[in-house]
């Protein structure tokens, strides 16, 4: 019994090693077959070894754009873009101030509800409102941080 278990263990360990090689075979009609077993002598190993991973794409030279902007693409004047960025900053700052006021009101409502007696589950919507305003403030602050 132990010999058969040992033979089974050795056979099991040998199987993954043979399954690591991938072959590309071209048949007589020009068709391509990808297989983990060599079908005939015309098959060539394309992946072999302990890992069967796809190679990483070749790195692009530094400074090369993935999709260069066409020369006919309209450009925005620098002062126009600065004005737009200033408007965006102003709008985000207004939204931040409004969200801060809403957060203060939501916290006030929550504290008032916590002072009243009643079931604890009724506080969930108030806590949710406070959490939503806090997340909004974080998002607006992140946007402000991303501005040039």
HURAZI-V167461 format. One line per field, one symbol per residue. phi: phi as a letter, one per 20 degrees, with the letter a starting at -180 (. if undefined). psi: psi as a letter, one per 20 degrees, with the letter a starting at -180 (. if undefined). Layout:
phi: ???
psi: ???
//
This chain:
phi: .fffffffffffffffffeeedddddefenfdcdbecfebfefdfdcbpfdddefffffeffneefcffffeffdefffffffffffffffffffffffffffffffffffffffeeqffffegfffffffffffffffffffffeff
psi: ghghhggggghhhhghhhiippqopprhijqppprjqogaiippphpqahpmqpqqqpqqqpipqgnqpqhippqpqghghhgghgggggghhghggghgghggghhggghghhhqqaqhiiighghggggghghggggghgghhiq.
//
